Amino acid sequence: MASPHYTPTGAPIQGAFGQSLAIRDEFQAIETAIQVMNSIPITLQWNDANGSDPGASLFVVVPWACNIVAAYAVNHAANAGADNVLTIEINGVLVTMPVFEFDVADTVDTVISSVPTAQNSVAAGGSIEVITDAGGSSVMPVTVTLVLERT
C-alpha cells in the first residue's frame, strides 16, 4: 500500500556504488515521512470558552508517551469584553509556552497558535488539560487542536 507521506525513488539500487547522495536523499525522505506519521493531532471543543467558569478545562488522556509540539485554537464567534487566555497543563504541571490567547477584538474564525518551549512531555497514560480563563463576555465556541509527537 502506498504511503501519502513517502514515495520511493528507487534508490538505492543494486550496485549503487558511487551514488551515496541519492541514497542519503532517500533516507532523508524516509525520516521525514516517519516524523509526519509520528505527529498526531488531538482536537477538543468548548461550546463556550467565555461562558465557562474561570478555570474551566478540557481533558484528554494520552495512551503513549509524547511531547506537545504545537497548540492551535480557532474561535467560532467573535470575542468581546476582554482577552481570553488559554493555558495547558500536563498532570497538573503548567506547560511553558508563549501567550496563547484570543484578543478582545478577535473576529470569528481567528486562529491562534503557540509552540511549547518546556515542560511539554507526557508520560504514557498522562493527562493533558487545556484551561480557559473565561475572560471574554461573548458566547464563543472554541476548537483546540494539540499536535502530539510520539516519543
Legacy VTK file of the C-alpha trace (Angstrom):
# vtk DataFile Version 3.0
C-alpha trace
ASCII
DATASET POLYDATA
POINTS 151 float
0.000 0.000 0.000
1.385 3.411 -0.958
2.007 5.985 1.736
0.711 9.540 1.286
3.847 10.719 3.089
6.558 8.846 1.178
7.093 7.843 -2.441
10.100 5.587 -3.117
12.532 6.930 -5.700
14.187 3.588 -6.478
17.460 4.449 -4.727
19.419 2.624 -3.502
19.585 0.075 -6.266
21.752 -2.968 -6.550
25.255 -1.887 -7.494
24.612 1.704 -6.337
28.336 2.252 -5.750
29.185 5.942 -6.004
25.570 7.076 -5.579
25.716 7.971 -1.895
23.942 11.306 -2.460
20.880 9.550 -3.902
20.931 7.089 -1.004
21.193 9.887 1.588
18.300 11.739 -0.097
16.199 8.569 0.077
16.918 8.090 3.783
16.052 11.758 4.432
12.689 11.272 2.680
12.001 8.208 4.820
12.924 10.083 8.017
10.637 12.993 7.088
7.754 10.585 6.429
8.269 8.886 9.790
8.203 12.245 11.575
4.924 13.183 9.852
3.395 9.848 10.793
4.572 10.338 14.374
2.657 13.635 14.711
-0.874 13.138 15.967
-3.457 15.939 16.202
-5.939 15.798 19.090
-8.971 18.078 18.835
-11.056 19.337 21.781
-14.168 21.555 21.760
-15.665 24.154 24.118
-19.280 25.156 23.483
-18.493 28.494 25.147
-14.933 29.215 26.285
-16.034 32.606 27.652
-19.193 31.456 29.446
-17.382 28.699 31.291
-16.405 29.354 34.848
-12.848 30.712 35.037
-10.539 27.768 35.137
-12.925 25.527 33.168
-10.997 22.743 31.488
-10.951 20.235 28.671
-9.086 16.982 29.351
-7.571 14.221 27.242
-5.662 11.135 28.385
-2.848 10.030 26.087
-2.132 6.276 25.913
1.502 6.683 24.744
4.481 8.823 25.686
4.680 12.037 23.649
5.571 15.714 23.555
3.153 18.533 22.841
4.849 20.234 19.884
2.165 22.800 18.979
-1.195 24.125 20.116
-3.809 25.779 17.908
-7.258 27.182 18.591
-9.974 28.785 16.483
-12.987 30.728 17.713
-16.370 30.189 16.076
-17.712 33.582 17.192
-16.113 36.966 17.801
-14.520 37.627 21.176
-15.611 40.677 23.193
-15.208 42.207 26.642
-11.684 41.032 27.481
-8.905 38.751 26.286
-9.476 35.002 26.626
-6.299 33.289 27.811
-5.781 29.548 27.322
-3.187 27.546 29.241
-2.132 23.896 29.067
-1.135 21.594 31.907
0.217 18.048 31.935
-0.793 16.134 35.063
-1.292 19.491 36.808
2.069 20.996 35.728
1.910 24.123 33.570
3.374 23.759 30.058
5.867 26.540 29.357
4.785 28.349 26.193
4.322 31.829 24.731
0.979 33.585 25.135
-1.952 31.518 23.842
-4.949 33.855 23.835
-7.790 35.399 21.891
-7.540 39.180 21.971
-10.562 41.218 22.981
-11.322 42.265 19.387
-10.648 38.950 17.600
-13.262 38.299 14.940
-14.877 34.969 14.087
-12.519 32.234 12.804
-9.377 33.775 14.288
-6.705 31.102 14.575
-4.198 31.387 17.403
-1.184 29.165 17.988
1.683 28.600 20.362
4.678 26.269 20.494
5.644 24.888 23.917
9.199 25.616 24.977
9.469 23.413 28.092
7.504 21.118 30.413
5.769 19.573 27.383
6.493 15.843 27.867
3.586 13.498 28.579
4.136 10.014 30.005
2.040 7.115 28.707
-1.339 7.362 30.439
-0.795 11.023 31.327
-3.485 13.679 31.125
-3.399 16.930 29.203
-5.627 19.758 30.396
-6.498 22.876 28.379
-7.789 25.672 30.635
-9.707 28.841 29.769
-9.783 31.911 31.967
-13.273 32.652 30.502
-12.130 36.247 30.127
-14.438 37.465 27.377
-18.085 38.410 27.676
-19.459 36.979 24.421
-20.552 33.405 23.760
-17.516 31.976 21.981
-17.283 28.327 20.919
-13.643 27.305 20.515
-11.919 24.318 18.934
-8.454 23.472 20.269
-6.029 21.211 18.405
-2.917 19.868 20.106
-0.186 18.345 17.956
1.459 15.470 19.805
4.668 13.777 18.703
5.192 10.245 19.968
8.461 9.662 21.807
LINES 1 152
151 0 1 2 3 4 5 6 7 8 9 10 11 12 13 14 15 16 17 18 19 20 21 22 23 24 25 26 27 28 29 30 31 32 33 34 35 36 37 38 39 40 41 42 43 44 45 46 47 48 49 50 51 52 53 54 55 56 57 58 59 60 61 62 63 64 65 66 67 68 69 70 71 72 73 74 75 76 77 78 79 80 81 82 83 84 85 86 87 88 89 90 91 92 93 94 95 96 97 98 99 100 101 102 103 104 105 106 107 108 109 110 111 112 113 114 115 116 117 118 119 120 121 122 123 124 125 126 127 128 129 130 131 132 133 134 135 136 137 138 139 140 141 142 143 144 145 146 147 148 149 150
